[in-house]
Amino acid sequence: MPFPGLFKLPYDRCSPKEKKGFAYTSLVKRWPVVLTNIVSAVSNVNHELHMNPDANSEAKLVEGKKIISQISQMKYDMGHNAALTPIENDGDINRECYNDELRTYPDEDCRWGTMNWLYAECYMYRRLRSYFASTVHWKEYDPFFEQKAETYKSSSVAIVHLAKAMNQAVQETDDLSQNYEAEGSALEIAFLEMIQADLWGNATDLSLLVDLKYEDIQKLQAVGSAAQQEQAKNILRNDLPRVWSYLKTVKNGRVDIILDNAGFELFTDLILADFLVSCTPFVDTVVFHPKAIPWFVSDVLPYDFTWAIDSLLDSSFFASHASTPLSPDDLASLSALASRWKRYLDSGKFKLSVPADTKLGKATPLGRFWTTQYAFQDLPEVAPGTLDELRKSDLVIFKGDLNYRKLVGDAWWPTTTPFEEALGPLAGKITLLSLRTNKADTVVGLEEGVAERLDKEAPDWRISGKYAVVSFSERRRR
Ligand SMILES: O=P(O)(O)OC[C@H]1O[C@](O)(CO)[C@@H](O)[C@@H]1O
């Protein structure tokens, strides 16, 4: 094993061996659908090639058919509890780490039905990538791009709403920041609204849209924390007050966002980043970390990032999906927003952690770690360079469920385990915030009795995406 110092979890990782767990549901219901959808995406391209051939069509068609048969084989293997096999050399990053770990398991533990869920799910996406990476004509093909684009296009109502709210906040920055240090200040209320929009963006819950007009925020202030609490009632652990207290100690700092999904969630990440940079004195730079290969269907790739911003400048982009066409005023708001984001990218206030034109599967060292199978507890051991880079940041925000699973090792911790304890060797190394809507079994940091109550009231609370945990951990400076 190349990394003998990996964190020893005190509890088992989730695995499909437990038939009642979500890992099992993933194996028997979710993954087959993911694979079938890719087969259908590749078949559609093949069909197109057939109908409109060009010089490369024949070779690409042949490769496409091979990819379809490899994916079908993987699906068959899953259904028949076959053993996971080493990933073949495809010239892409992060192959050895999967194969090295695979070798450490006894035969009975490395089958689709017995392997720990975190490894198996990451392996599935890395293995899928290898089918495309090994070709000539499909190397840059993202089988999930159409799905990501569809969800983005269908979110135009929320996108326009947030764009207008954000533009308004930028115009009213002076009002917003009056007495910002006072408890319950307009800036604090606006921050809490913004960050919750970003949190629920992970569930693509469009029902919690914010209004950031100074006038509206004053109304919110009038009803005080009750309104905030109402909005936050499904957040089972809520460290946002601690985050706000901490942020107030930061001046012209740097925030990093370990991204999750493209489309609407990425848009809410950009909105939060815009708010922090444009409306607060705390943050000057936001660094966005995308994935290096198509990952968990909808995760952000470098291309998705640039494309999301450019699309806002294309007046016809939402036209095919909007039930009512966007008005000139809507389009002007989107254009003002995207132009500001482009200026921020040019000036370095917004940064992508890897070059925007990074090819799939070829990320620089800083872009590699997020598509390995490692839990983030092992970040200090397996990716010290990435950790050093994150230590330059004042706050590292981890978005979404998979990032949360990796932070706590996807293990069956008792639900009252302190978040810091579950972070293992990562605790205290960086200041971090996890914004997660619950879509998997693992969860920590809850008060005594919460899990038991929810087991009765809403038995699917761990996986439905309707509940969330917001977990903060501060760096220890020695
Ligand atoms: O996009 P997110 O929030 O990381 O969620 C991805 C989620 O998909 C699932 O893996 C299911 O396959 C989750 O349970 C997982 O963690």
The ligand as an SDF file (V2000), in Angstrom:
LIG
                    3D

 16 16  0  0  0  0  0  0  0  0999 V2000
  -24.2340   15.9110   -6.0890 O   0  0  0  0  0  0  0  0  0  0  0  0
  -24.0360   15.4730   -4.6990 P   0  0  0  0  0  0  0  0  0  0  0  0
  -24.7420   16.3480   -3.7100 O   0  0  0  0  0  0  0  0  0  0  0  0
  -22.5870   15.2700   -4.3490 O   0  0  0  0  0  0  0  0  0  0  0  0
  -24.7390   14.0860   -4.5860 O   0  0  0  0  0  0  0  0  0  0  0  0
  -24.2280   12.9560   -5.2370 C   0  0  0  0  0  0  0  0  0  0  0  0
  -24.9170   11.8320   -4.6150 C   0  0  0  0  0  0  0  0  0  0  0  0
  -25.2790   10.8350   -5.5430 O   0  0  0  0  0  0  0  0  0  0  0  0
  -25.2160    9.6490   -4.8450 C   0  0  0  0  0  0  0  0  0  0  0  0
  -23.9560    9.1480   -4.9800 O   0  0  0  0  0  0  0  0  0  0  0  0
  -26.0460    8.5270   -5.2730 C   0  0  0  0  0  0  0  0  0  0  0  0
  -25.4000    7.7800   -6.2120 O   0  0  0  0  0  0  0  0  0  0  0  0
  -25.4000   10.1710   -3.4370 C   0  0  0  0  0  0  0  0  0  0  0  0
  -25.9070    9.5420   -2.5590 O   0  0  0  0  0  0  0  0  0  0  0  0
  -24.1940   11.0130   -3.6030 C   0  0  0  0  0  0  0  0  0  0  0  0
  -23.4150   11.2320   -2.6480 O   0  0  0  0  0  0  0  0  0  0  0  0
  1  2  2  0
  2  3  1  0
  2  4  1  0
  2  5  1  0
  5  6  1  0
  6  7  1  0
  7  8  1  0
  7 15  1  0
  8  9  1  0
  9 10  1  0
  9 11  1  0
  9 13  1  0
 11 12  1  0
 13 14  1  0
 13 15  1  0
 15 16  1  0
M  END
$$$$
